[in-house]
Amino acid sequence: MGDAKCPGQNPQYWKAEDSVEVQCPNCKEIIEFFKDEPKRKCYNCKQEVVNPKVDFGCALWCPKAVECIGQDRYQQLLSSAKNTPAPDKHRTKKDFLLFEMERYFGQDTKRIQHAKKVLSYAEQLLEKEKADPLVVIASAVLHDIGIHKAKEKHESSAGKYQEIEGPPIARAMMEKLQFKKEIIDEVCKIIAHHHSPGEVNTANFKVLYDADWLVNFKDEFDTRDKEKLSGMIEKVFLTESGKELARKTYLRAH
């Protein structure tokens, strides 16, 4: 049951323009949709018809969306928004995670682009490292998801505060997308330690950690001092693939 006080989903607040009439492509019957309905069966011939003007609105960002409109309808809205099938493959889950991350960060393009760069490096490392793609991909997309809350609660974006605030937000997103509990738990554990190497020693953690450093390395060290840089690469990165990619990226070693 939805919250009767929510204007977005309570029909008493809907205006005439919140509904649309669509002709069934099969029997030409007129079908009326409300704004939150991505699909409806034709009253006459029972063919499934897509609402061309569905309003995705608050359901795509509200943390109470699943509770309000139900898991099935939320998945329909999300699938329609991304123009992809239901999230039953790693690729689709990645798309949905990116969608959720971008919605959450809003106009913070710096955070969005950082997450995408880390994801890109993580996927390159996954080609050589024996790690779980879904865990690594989810960790890459969501690893900094707590940065806004850290600033809000602690007046600091320091890594230790991101590690505190990130996991609950990431967990809510993954639960909404119906990730398995064991995947959620592992991703949250990685996020809770992604600035603290040594606390978690799994292959999945190491790939995420190295992918993050591949993006951040140039901001932390003087890339003109190649000798020192080479030593730092050996010290900082945890996987051989990460070290190799760092050398190619920052030392131009091929």
Backbone as JSON, one array per atom type, in Angstrom:
{
  "sequence": "MGDAKCPGQNPQYWKAEDSVEVQCPNCKEIIEFFKDEPKRKCYNCKQEVVNPKVDFGCALWCPKAVECIGQDRYQQLLSSAKNTPAPDKHRTKKDFLLFEMERYFGQDTKRIQHAKKVLSYAEQLLEKEKADPLVVIASAVLHDIGIHKAKEKHESSAGKYQEIEGPPIARAMMEKLQFKKEIIDEVCKIIAHHHSPGEVNTANFKVLYDADWLVNFKDEFDTRDKEKLSGMIEKVFLTESGKELARKTYLRAH",
  "N": [[0.84, -1.19, 0.0], [0.54, 2.23, -0.81], [1.7, 5.4, 0.55], [-0.82, 7.39, 1.64], [-0.58, 10.11, 1.87], [1.27, 10.93, 0.08], [1.75, 13.05, -2.53], [2.68, 12.41, -5.06], [1.86, 9.82, -5.72], [-0.77, 9.52, -5.01], [-3.93, 9.29, -6.3], [-5.86, 11.32, -5.93], [-4.58, 13.69, -6.17], [-3.86, 13.9, -8.77], [-3.91, 15.44, -11.97], [-5.82, 16.24, -14.96], [-3.99, 16.17, -17.06], [-2.29, 14.27, -16.13], [-3.05, 11.82, -16.96], [-3.31, 9.66, -19.83], [-4.55, 8.86, -23.04], [-4.34, 6.02, -25.03], [-4.23, 4.31, -28.12], [-4.91, 0.94, -28.67], [-2.6, -1.04, -30.37], [-3.4, -3.36, -31.56], [-6.26, -3.95, -31.52], [-7.38, -1.47, -31.63], [-8.77, -0.37, -29.54], [-9.39, 2.16, -27.1], [-7.2, 2.98, -24.53], [-6.77, 4.01, -21.21], [-4.18, 5.43, -19.42], [-2.67, 6.0, -16.22], [-0.23, 8.26, -14.76], [1.84, 6.79, -13.55], [1.96, 4.34, -14.7], [3.65, 2.06, -16.56], [2.89, 0.04, -18.29], [-0.07, -1.59, -19.58], [-2.7, -3.95, -19.86], [-4.75, -4.35, -22.69], [-8.19, -3.63, -22.47], [-9.95, -4.88, -24.13], [-8.7, -6.79, -26.05], [-6.68, -7.87, -24.57], [-4.0, -7.55, -25.07], [-0.67, -6.54, -24.21], [0.09, -3.2, -23.66], [2.24, -0.43, -24.09], [2.76, 2.49, -22.17], [3.29, 5.51, -23.62], [3.88, 7.92, -22.44], [4.74, 7.69, -19.84], [5.38, 8.85, -16.57], [8.26, 8.97, -14.81], [9.17, 10.22, -12.57], [9.11, 10.77, -9.0], [9.42, 8.17, -8.12], [11.79, 7.06, -8.99], [13.83, 8.12, -7.52], [13.09, 8.35, -4.87], [13.63, 7.06, -1.61], [11.68, 5.52, -0.5], [10.36, 4.28, -2.51], [9.94, 1.55, -3.34], [8.5, 0.53, -1.17], [6.29, 2.12, -1.4], [5.1, 1.87, -4.03], [5.43, -0.76, -4.62], [7.47, -3.67, -5.36], [7.35, -4.92, -7.92], [6.17, -2.97, -9.63], [8.01, -0.91, -9.31], [10.3, -2.07, -10.48], [9.36, -2.28, -13.09], [9.09, 0.43, -13.78], [11.79, 1.24, -13.56], [13.0, -0.39, -15.45], [11.72, 0.51, -17.77], [12.62, 3.14, -17.78], [15.33, 2.87, -18.32], [15.16, 1.57, -20.64], [15.65, -1.16, -20.9], [15.65, -4.75, -20.35], [14.27, -6.65, -17.54], [16.27, -6.61, -14.51], [18.3, -9.03, -14.66], [20.8, -9.82, -15.35], [24.37, -9.36, -15.17], [25.27, -7.14, -16.66], [22.96, -5.6, -16.99], [22.35, -5.04, -14.33], [24.54, -3.48, -13.71], [24.0, -1.23, -15.3], [21.67, -0.31, -14.06], [22.65, 0.25, -11.51], [24.42, 2.33, -12.08], [22.56, 4.18, -12.95], [21.1, 4.63, -10.58], [23.16, 5.67, -8.97], [23.85, 8.03, -10.36], [21.43, 9.42, -10.16], [21.39, 9.81, -7.41], [23.67, 11.41, -6.87], [23.06, 13.6, -8.41], [23.59, 16.82, -9.51], [26.26, 16.7, -9.07], [28.69, 16.34, -10.87], [31.39, 15.78, -10.74], [31.69, 13.7, -8.85], [30.19, 11.72, -10.1], [31.57, 11.3, -12.53], [34.0, 10.45, -11.5], [33.31, 7.99, -10.31], [32.6, 6.57, -12.62], [35.04, 6.49, -13.97], [36.58, 4.96, -12.2], [35.12, 2.61, -12.37], [35.63, 1.95, -15.06], [38.39, 1.36, -15.02], [38.3, -0.76, -13.19], [36.91, -2.7, -14.65], [38.77, -3.22, -16.62], [40.8, -4.41, -15.09], [39.45, -6.63, -14.22], [39.56, -8.3, -16.39], [41.88, -9.68, -16.13], [42.23, -10.4, -13.47], [41.16, -12.76, -10.99], [38.28, -12.3, -9.93], [35.01, -11.48, -8.6], [32.81, -10.33, -10.91], [30.34, -8.91, -10.52], [30.37, -8.09, -7.82], [32.67, -6.48, -7.82], [32.03, -4.54, -9.77], [29.72, -3.35, -8.64], [30.87, -2.34, -6.3], [32.68, -0.52, -7.37], [31.01, 1.37, -8.65], [29.6, 2.37, -6.44], [31.4, 3.08, -4.45], [32.13, 5.61, -3.39], [29.76, 6.6, -2.45], [28.93, 7.6, -0.03], [29.9, 10.16, 0.35], [28.55, 12.68, 0.27], [26.83, 12.52, 2.47], [28.74, 12.25, 4.45], [29.94, 14.78, 4.44], [27.74, 16.26, 5.21], [27.08, 15.26, 7.81], [29.5, 15.1, 9.22], [30.95, 17.23, 8.46], [33.07, 16.87, 6.75], [34.82, 15.28, 4.1], [36.49, 13.21, 4.42], [38.12, 10.03, 4.08], [37.6, 8.17, 6.17], [35.12, 8.9, 7.11], [33.53, 8.62, 4.87], [33.6, 5.88, 4.71], [32.05, 5.17, 6.85], [29.5, 6.3, 6.32], [28.82, 5.46, 3.76], [28.12, 2.6, 3.36], [25.33, 2.1, 4.38], [23.77, 3.59, 2.55], [24.49, 2.48, 0.09], [23.61, -0.12, 0.54], [20.81, 0.19, 0.69], [20.26, 0.97, -1.95], [21.07, -1.3, -3.41], [19.42, -3.28, -2.33], [16.97, -2.36, -3.21], [17.25, -2.89, -5.87], [17.2, -5.57, -5.84], [19.46, -7.2, -5.32], [21.36, -10.08, -4.35], [21.62, -11.11, -0.92], [24.19, -11.87, 0.0], [25.87, -10.69, -1.84], [25.3, -7.99, -1.47], [26.17, -7.69, 1.2], [28.94, -8.16, 0.95], [29.77, -6.14, -0.83], [29.14, -3.87, 0.69], [30.9, -4.24, 2.8], [33.34, -3.91, 1.5], [33.1, -1.22, 0.68], [33.05, -0.06, 3.19], [35.67, -0.19, 3.9], [37.25, 0.9, 1.95], [39.19, 2.83, 1.94], [41.01, 1.8, 3.59], [43.31, -0.27, 3.4], [44.15, -3.67, 4.04], [42.36, -4.28, 6.03], [40.38, -5.69, 4.71], [40.96, -8.44, 2.66], [40.38, -9.61, 0.22], [40.18, -10.78, -3.22], [38.3, -9.33, -4.65], [38.16, -6.91, -3.22], [40.78, -5.97, -3.61], [40.88, -5.47, -6.37], [38.99, -3.4, -6.64], [40.2, -1.48, -4.98], [42.64, -0.98, -6.3], [41.67, 0.0, -8.74], [40.48, 2.39, -7.94], [42.76, 3.75, -7.06], [44.13, 3.97, -9.45], [42.78, 6.02, -10.67], [43.13, 8.1, -8.8], [45.86, 8.4, -8.45], [47.49, 10.26, -9.84], [46.82, 12.61, -8.6], [47.91, 12.45, -6.13], [50.64, 12.02, -6.21], [53.77, 13.22, -7.52], [53.94, 13.1, -10.83], [56.04, 13.58, -12.48], [58.44, 12.73, -11.47], [59.78, 10.0, -12.27], [61.27, 7.84, -11.25], [60.76, 7.8, -8.47], [58.04, 7.54, -8.66], [57.75, 5.01, -9.76], [58.54, 3.41, -7.62], [56.49, 4.01, -5.81], [54.3, 2.96, -7.12], [54.77, 0.22, -6.88], [54.49, 0.01, -4.16], [51.92, 0.97, -3.49], [49.84, -0.29, -5.07], [47.84, -3.28, -5.14], [47.42, -5.53, -6.74], [48.93, -7.46, -9.37], [48.07, -6.87, -11.91], [47.06, -4.33, -11.51], [49.39, -2.91, -10.9], [50.75, -3.21, -13.3], [49.05, -1.88, -15.11], [49.14, 0.67, -13.99], [51.82, 1.33, -14.39], [51.86, 1.43, -17.19], [50.1, 3.52, -17.56], [51.14, 5.73, -16.11], [53.92, 5.68, -16.29], [54.39, 5.27, -18.85], [55.21, 2.8, -19.72], [55.58, 0.1, -21.83]],
  "CA": [[0.0, 0.0, 0.0], [1.31, 3.46, -0.84], [1.39, 6.4, 1.55], [-1.93, 8.19, 1.12], [-0.21, 11.52, 1.93], [2.26, 11.23, -0.94], [1.07, 13.64, -3.7], [3.14, 11.81, -6.31], [1.22, 8.55, -6.03], [-2.17, 9.53, -4.6], [-4.72, 9.74, -7.45], [-6.67, 12.51, -5.67], [-3.78, 14.85, -6.53], [-3.53, 13.88, -10.2], [-4.67, 16.33, -12.83], [-6.23, 15.6, -16.21], [-2.82, 15.91, -17.88], [-1.54, 13.15, -15.58], [-3.49, 10.6, -17.62], [-3.15, 9.72, -21.29], [-5.29, 7.83, -23.77], [-3.52, 5.38, -26.07], [-4.98, 3.35, -28.92], [-4.31, -0.38, -28.73], [-2.13, -1.29, -31.74], [-3.98, -4.6, -32.08], [-7.7, -3.89, -31.78], [-7.74, -0.05, -31.73], [-9.49, 0.07, -28.35], [-8.74, 3.26, -26.39], [-6.77, 2.58, -23.19], [-6.36, 5.14, -20.4], [-3.1, 5.19, -18.47], [-2.27, 7.02, -15.28], [1.15, 8.66, -15.01], [2.86, 5.88, -13.02], [1.76, 3.01, -15.29], [4.44, 1.86, -17.77], [2.2, -0.9, -19.19], [-1.4, -2.03, -19.17], [-3.33, -4.84, -20.83], [-5.93, -3.81, -23.36], [-9.43, -4.14, -21.88], [-10.69, -5.66, -25.13], [-8.0, -7.96, -26.61], [-5.74, -8.33, -23.55], [-2.6, -7.36, -25.47], [0.05, -5.6, -23.36], [0.36, -1.95, -24.36], [3.18, 0.43, -23.36], [2.38, 3.88, -22.0], [4.37, 6.31, -24.22], [4.13, 9.14, -21.69], [4.86, 7.37, -18.41], [6.18, 9.79, -15.79], [9.04, 8.19, -13.85], [9.07, 11.08, -11.39], [9.75, 10.55, -7.71], [9.65, 6.75, -7.84], [13.15, 6.66, -9.34], [14.83, 8.59, -6.56], [12.6, 8.3, -3.49], [14.05, 5.84, -0.92], [10.48, 4.76, -0.12], [9.65, 3.93, -3.74], [9.5, 0.16, -3.35], [7.45, 0.42, -0.15], [5.13, 2.89, -1.82], [4.41, 1.37, -5.23], [5.63, -2.2, -4.77], [8.69, -4.06, -6.06], [7.09, -5.19, -9.34], [5.96, -1.73, -10.36], [9.28, -0.19, -9.32], [11.16, -2.69, -11.49], [8.82, -1.9, -14.4], [9.47, 1.82, -14.02], [13.22, 1.31, -13.76], [13.29, -1.01, -16.74], [11.26, 1.4, -18.81], [13.47, 4.32, -17.78], [16.6, 2.53, -18.94], [14.87, 0.89, -21.91], [16.32, -2.46, -20.85], [14.83, -5.78, -19.72], [14.38, -6.76, -16.09], [17.67, -6.74, -14.13], [18.66, -10.39, -14.31], [22.15, -10.09, -15.81], [25.34, -8.43, -14.6], [25.3, -5.91, -17.44], [21.78, -4.81, -16.67], [22.5, -4.57, -12.96], [25.49, -2.38, -13.76], [23.28, -0.08, -15.84], [20.75, 0.19, -13.04], [23.46, 0.84, -10.45], [24.88, 3.63, -12.58], [21.38, 5.05, -12.96], [20.83, 5.0, -9.19], [24.27, 6.51, -8.51], [23.71, 9.34, -10.99], [20.27, 10.06, -9.54], [21.73, 10.19, -6.04], [24.63, 12.51, -6.88], [22.42, 14.75, -9.03], [24.43, 17.74, -10.28], [27.67, 16.53, -8.7], [29.31, 15.62, -12.0], [32.72, 15.32, -10.34], [31.56, 12.38, -8.22], [29.68, 10.79, -11.11], [32.65, 10.98, -13.45], [35.0, 9.67, -10.77], [32.8, 6.62, -10.2], [32.66, 5.94, -13.94], [36.45, 6.21, -14.27], [36.97, 3.81, -11.37], [34.46, 1.45, -12.98], [36.34, 1.61, -16.29], [39.64, 0.68, -14.64], [37.94, -2.03, -12.56], [36.56, -3.65, -15.7], [40.02, -3.63, -17.26], [41.48, -5.32, -14.18], [38.67, -7.87, -14.17], [39.95, -9.14, -17.52], [43.05, -10.47, -15.75], [42.16, -10.85, -12.09], [40.1, -13.7, -10.65], [37.4, -11.64, -8.98], [33.59, -11.55, -8.93], [32.47, -9.09, -11.65], [29.21, -8.15, -9.96], [30.83, -7.45, -6.59], [33.62, -5.42, -8.17], [31.31, -3.48, -10.48], [28.88, -2.64, -7.67], [31.76, -1.61, -5.41], [33.25, 0.6, -8.13], [29.98, 2.38, -8.86], [29.07, 2.9, -5.2], [32.41, 3.18, -3.39], [32.14, 6.94, -2.77], [28.37, 7.04, -2.35], [28.69, 8.24, 1.27], [30.65, 11.42, 0.49], [27.66, 13.79, 0.6], [26.37, 12.34, 3.85], [29.89, 12.52, 5.31], [30.06, 16.23, 4.54], [26.57, 16.76, 5.94], [27.08, 14.85, 9.21], [30.79, 15.26, 9.87], [31.59, 18.41, 7.88], [34.33, 16.4, 6.18], [34.69, 14.19, 3.12], [37.61, 12.3, 4.68], [37.82, 8.64, 3.79], [37.04, 7.42, 7.31], [33.69, 9.23, 7.22], [32.88, 7.96, 3.73], [33.49, 4.45, 5.05], [30.94, 5.04, 7.81], [28.21, 6.72, 5.78], [28.54, 4.85, 2.46], [27.44, 1.3, 3.31], [23.86, 2.09, 4.46], [23.19, 4.12, 1.32], [24.71, 1.45, -0.93], [22.74, -1.27, 0.86], [19.44, 0.53, 0.31], [20.19, 0.95, -3.41], [21.16, -2.68, -3.9], [18.2, -3.99, -1.92], [15.9, -1.91, -4.1], [17.48, -3.54, -7.16], [17.07, -7.01, -5.6], [20.72, -7.94, -5.26], [21.39, -11.13, -3.33], [22.13, -10.61, 0.36], [25.62, -12.07, 0.15], [26.52, -9.69, -2.68], [25.13, -6.71, -0.76], [27.03, -7.68, 2.39], [30.34, -8.04, 0.57], [29.99, -4.81, -1.38], [29.12, -2.92, 1.8], [32.15, -4.44, 3.55], [34.4, -3.27, 0.71], [32.92, 0.23, 0.78], [33.37, 0.32, 4.57], [37.13, -0.24, 4.12], [37.94, 1.16, 0.67], [40.34, 3.69, 2.21], [41.76, 1.15, 4.67], [43.84, -1.55, 2.94], [44.58, -4.56, 5.11], [41.18, -4.69, 6.78], [39.76, -6.71, 3.86], [42.07, -8.93, 1.83], [39.84, -10.44, -0.85], [40.49, -10.37, -4.59], [37.33, -8.29, -5.04], [38.6, -5.66, -2.6], [42.03, -5.52, -4.23], [40.59, -4.91, -7.69], [38.37, -2.09, -6.43], [41.2, -0.58, -4.4], [43.58, -0.58, -7.36], [40.94, 0.82, -9.72], [40.34, 3.72, -7.33], [44.08, 4.37, -7.06], [44.48, 4.29, -10.83], [42.2, 7.34, -10.93], [43.61, 9.1, -7.85], [47.31, 8.39, -8.33], [48.08, 11.5, -10.37], [46.53, 13.71, -7.68], [48.61, 12.22, -4.87], [52.09, 11.94, -6.39], [54.37, 13.99, -8.61], [54.12, 12.15, -11.94], [57.26, 13.9, -13.23], [59.55, 11.98, -10.88], [59.47, 8.64, -12.7], [61.9, 6.86, -10.37], [59.97, 7.74, -7.24], [56.71, 7.06, -9.04], [57.85, 3.55, -9.93], [58.55, 2.82, -6.28], [55.17, 4.17, -5.19], [53.39, 2.01, -7.77], [55.01, -1.08, -6.24], [54.04, 0.08, -2.76], [50.5, 1.3, -3.34], [48.89, -1.19, -5.73], [47.74, -4.59, -4.5], [47.39, -6.61, -7.73], [49.93, -7.35, -10.42], [47.42, -6.19, -13.03], [46.98, -2.92, -11.15], [50.74, -2.35, -11.05], [51.06, -3.17, -14.73], [48.26, -0.81, -15.73], [49.65, 1.93, -13.47], [53.08, 1.61, -15.1], [51.52, 1.84, -18.56], [49.39, 4.8, -17.53], [51.91, 6.84, -15.55], [55.34, 5.63, -16.67], [54.41, 5.02, -20.3], [55.99, 1.57, -19.95], [54.8, -0.83, -22.65]],
  "C": [[0.88, 1.25, 0.0], [0.88, 4.39, 0.28], [0.33, 7.34, 0.98], [-1.6, 9.68, 1.1], [0.79, 11.9, 0.85], [1.57, 11.77, -2.19], [1.46, 12.95, -5.0], [2.38, 10.57, -6.7], [-0.25, 8.49, -5.62], [-3.03, 10.1, -5.72], [-5.53, 11.01, -7.2], [-5.92, 13.79, -6.05], [-3.5, 14.93, -8.02], [-4.46, 14.79, -10.98], [-5.01, 15.6, -14.12], [-5.02, 15.26, -17.07], [-1.95, 14.79, -17.34], [-1.99, 11.82, -16.15], [-3.38, 10.78, -19.13], [-3.95, 8.58, -21.92], [-4.44, 7.33, -24.93], [-4.38, 4.37, -26.81], [-4.23, 2.02, -28.97], [-3.86, -0.66, -30.17], [-2.77, -2.52, -32.37], [-5.44, -4.45, -32.46], [-8.26, -2.47, -31.86], [-8.6, 0.45, -30.57], [-8.7, 1.2, -27.67], [-8.45, 2.83, -24.96], [-6.32, 3.83, -22.44], [-5.29, 4.71, -19.4], [-3.05, 6.32, -17.46], [-0.76, 7.18, -15.36], [2.19, 7.66, -14.51], [2.76, 4.49, -13.62], [2.57, 2.86, -16.57], [3.74, 0.97, -18.8], [0.8, -1.18, -18.66], [-1.96, -2.93, -20.25], [-4.58, -4.19, -21.4], [-7.18, -4.45, -22.77], [-10.12, -5.12, -22.83], [-9.96, -6.94, -25.54], [-6.94, -8.54, -25.69], [-4.27, -8.22, -23.97], [-1.96, -6.32, -24.55], [0.45, -4.37, -24.17], [1.24, -1.07, -23.49], [2.65, 1.86, -23.32], [3.51, 4.77, -22.54], [4.72, 7.55, -23.42], [4.27, 8.89, -20.19], [5.81, 8.36, -17.74], [6.92, 9.01, -14.72], [9.16, 8.92, -12.52], [9.78, 10.61, -10.14], [10.09, 9.1, -7.46], [11.08, 6.33, -8.13], [14.19, 7.18, -8.37], [14.38, 8.48, -5.11], [13.02, 7.0, -2.82], [12.88, 4.97, -0.49], [9.73, 4.22, -1.34], [9.1, 2.51, -3.72], [8.36, -0.05, -2.36], [6.16, 1.05, -0.64], [4.37, 2.23, -2.97], [4.62, -0.12, -5.47], [6.84, -2.53, -5.65], [8.45, -4.26, -7.56], [6.95, -3.91, -10.14], [7.24, -0.9, -10.41], [10.21, -0.75, -10.39], [10.67, -2.35, -12.91], [9.23, -0.47, -14.75], [10.95, 1.94, -14.33], [13.61, 0.73, -15.1], [12.88, -0.11, -17.89], [12.16, 2.62, -18.93], [14.78, 4.05, -18.49], [16.43, 1.85, -20.29], [15.62, -0.43, -22.02], [15.39, -3.46, -20.21], [15.03, -5.8, -18.22], [15.81, -7.09, -15.71], [18.07, -8.14, -13.71], [20.04, -10.78, -14.82], [23.08, -9.03, -15.24], [25.32, -7.1, -15.34], [24.13, -5.01, -17.08], [21.88, -4.26, -15.26], [23.49, -3.41, -12.91], [24.79, -1.11, -14.26], [22.38, 0.54, -14.79], [21.5, 0.83, -11.88], [23.96, 2.23, -10.85], [23.73, 4.64, -12.56], [21.07, 5.55, -11.55], [21.91, 5.95, -8.66], [24.15, 7.93, -9.07], [22.53, 10.11, -10.4], [20.63, 10.6, -8.17], [22.65, 11.4, -6.02], [24.09, 13.75, -7.59], [23.37, 15.57, -9.89], [25.91, 17.61, -9.96], [28.38, 15.7, -9.76], [30.7, 15.11, -11.66], [32.65, 13.92, -9.75], [31.1, 11.33, -9.24], [30.79, 10.36, -12.05], [33.74, 10.16, -12.77], [34.56, 8.2, -10.67], [32.9, 5.88, -11.53], [34.1, 5.63, -14.34], [36.95, 5.02, -13.48], [36.36, 2.53, -11.95], [35.21, 1.0, -14.23], [37.64, 0.86, -15.99], [39.34, -0.69, -14.02], [37.62, -3.09, -13.61], [37.79, -4.11, -16.47], [40.77, -4.64, -16.39], [40.76, -6.65, -14.1], [39.02, -8.82, -15.32], [41.12, -10.07, -17.16], [42.99, -11.04, -14.34], [40.97, -11.78, -11.85], [39.25, -13.1, -9.53], [35.97, -11.74, -9.49], [33.18, -10.26, -9.64], [31.37, -8.26, -11.0], [29.62, -7.42, -8.69], [31.74, -6.28, -6.91], [32.92, -4.25, -8.84], [30.46, -2.66, -9.51], [29.74, -1.8, -6.73], [32.34, -0.38, -6.1], [32.23, 1.72, -8.28], [29.61, 3.1, -7.56], [30.12, 3.22, -4.14], [32.44, 4.53, -2.68], [30.74, 7.47, -2.49], [28.07, 7.76, -1.02], [29.3, 9.61, 1.41], [29.74, 12.61, 0.84], [27.19, 13.72, 2.05], [27.5, 12.61, 4.83], [30.06, 14.02, 5.51], [28.93, 16.81, 5.4], [26.67, 16.48, 7.43], [28.37, 15.2, 9.94], [31.55, 16.49, 9.41], [32.96, 18.06, 7.31], [34.05, 15.28, 5.18], [35.81, 13.18, 3.28], [37.18, 10.85, 4.5], [37.17, 7.89, 4.93], [35.55, 7.7, 7.48], [32.9, 8.66, 6.04], [32.65, 6.49, 4.04], [32.35, 4.2, 6.03], [29.59, 5.26, 7.13], [27.85, 6.01, 4.48], [27.75, 3.56, 2.49], [25.93, 1.32, 3.45], [23.18, 2.58, 3.19], [23.31, 3.09, 0.2], [23.79, 0.26, -0.71], [21.31, -1.0, 0.41], [19.27, 0.48, -1.21], [20.17, -0.48, -3.93], [19.96, -3.52, -3.5], [17.04, -3.63, -2.84], [16.02, -2.58, -5.47], [17.52, -5.07, -7.03], [18.38, -7.78, -5.78], [20.61, -9.02, -4.18], [22.07, -10.6, -2.07], [23.63, -10.75, 0.47], [26.42, -11.08, -0.7], [26.47, -8.33, -1.98], [26.1, -6.62, 0.41], [28.49, -7.48, 2.01], [30.65, -6.66, 0.0], [30.05, -3.77, -0.27], [30.4, -3.03, 2.64], [33.32, -3.77, 2.82], [34.31, -1.75, 0.81], [33.33, 0.74, 2.16], [34.87, 0.33, 4.84], [37.91, 0.22, 2.89], [39.07, 2.18, 0.78], [41.28, 3.05, 3.24], [42.27, -0.22, 4.23], [44.37, -2.37, 4.12], [43.42, -5.06, 5.94], [40.43, -5.8, 6.04], [40.81, -7.14, 2.85], [41.6, -9.81, 0.68], [40.28, -9.92, -2.22], [39.56, -9.25, -5.04], [37.74, -6.93, -4.48], [39.82, -5.1, -3.32], [41.79, -4.89, -5.6], [39.95, -3.53, -7.55], [39.39, -1.08, -5.92], [42.17, -0.08, -5.46], [42.91, 0.3, -8.41], [40.78, 2.25, -9.21], [41.68, 4.45, -7.36], [44.52, 4.73, -8.48], [43.92, 5.66, -11.24], [42.88, 8.41, -10.07], [45.12, 9.31, -7.85], [47.95, 9.71, -8.75], [47.85, 12.69, -9.45], [47.32, 13.61, -6.37], [50.13, 12.26, -5.0], [52.54, 12.77, -7.58], [54.7, 13.04, -9.76], [55.35, 12.46, -12.78], [58.47, 13.13, -12.72], [59.31, 10.49, -11.12], [60.07, 7.59, -11.77], [61.11, 6.68, -9.08], [58.59, 7.16, -7.52], [56.69, 5.55, -9.18], [57.82, 2.85, -8.59], [57.2, 2.9, -5.61], [54.16, 3.21, -5.81], [53.53, 0.64, -7.12], [54.45, -1.12, -4.83], [52.53, 0.18, -2.63], [49.57, 0.22, -3.87], [48.98, -2.62, -5.19], [47.75, -5.77, -5.48], [48.47, -6.38, -8.77], [49.35, -6.62, -11.63], [47.31, -4.69, -12.76], [48.33, -2.24, -11.31], [51.09, -2.2, -12.52], [50.32, -2.03, -15.42], [48.74, 0.56, -15.26], [50.94, 2.32, -14.17], [52.8, 2.09, -16.52], [50.89, 3.23, -18.59], [50.3, 5.96, -17.13], [53.4, 6.83, -15.88], [55.51, 5.44, -18.17], [55.27, 3.8, -20.63], [55.13, 0.58, -20.7], [55.54, -2.14, -22.83]]
}
